């Protein structure tokens, strides 16, 4: 069985660590990043099944940074 991949984008490293630990413990493959300039490259590289982001992440302009599909 292939594990589902979750990309987490969170600038608070302690929150990111907790999410990585909890989701990893529950058999998800977790990719965590804390910089907005890495998002598109990471999406293209890993093709995550789900993306969790900090909505108030500094530097993000929602609807402009992420591709529609």
N, C-alpha and C positions, 0 to 999 in steps of 0.2 A: 504494500500500500504506500502510495506516494504522499508525503506530508504536504499540506497546504502551506504556502508561503505568505507571510504577513510582513509588509514594510511599515515600520514605525518612524514617523518624523516628529521629533520632540527635542526642543532645545534644552530642557531641564534634564541633565544627565541622570539624576537620581530617579526621576519618573521613568525615563527611558530604560534604565536598568531593571526597575521593578517589572515593567511590561515585558521586557525581554525574558526575564526569569520565569514569570508566570506563564506566558504563552509557550515558551520553550519547554517547560515542564509538562505542558499539556499537548506535547507532540506536534507543535507547529514549528516550521522553519521560520526563524525571525531574523529580519535584517533591520537594524536600527541605525538611523542617521540623525545628526543634530544640526545640519546646515541646509539651508534652502537651496543653495546652488548645486547640491548633489542629487536633487529629486529626480529630474528627468533622466539623467544618466543611469541612476539606480533602477528606475522603473524599466528602462529599456534593457538593462543587463539581466535583471532577475525575473521580470514579468510576474510580479506578485499577484496573488489571488485577492488580497485585501490590502488597502492602505489606510492606516490610522495616522491622523495628523493632529497636531496642536493647532486648533483653528486660529489662535492669536499669535502664531509663530511670526516673529519679527521678519520683515522682508517679503512675506507672502502677500500676493494680491490674488485672492481666490477668483477663479474663472479665467485668469490670465496665465498663471504658471503651469497648470496641469492641462494635458491634452484632453480633448473631448472623448476620445475613444481609447 
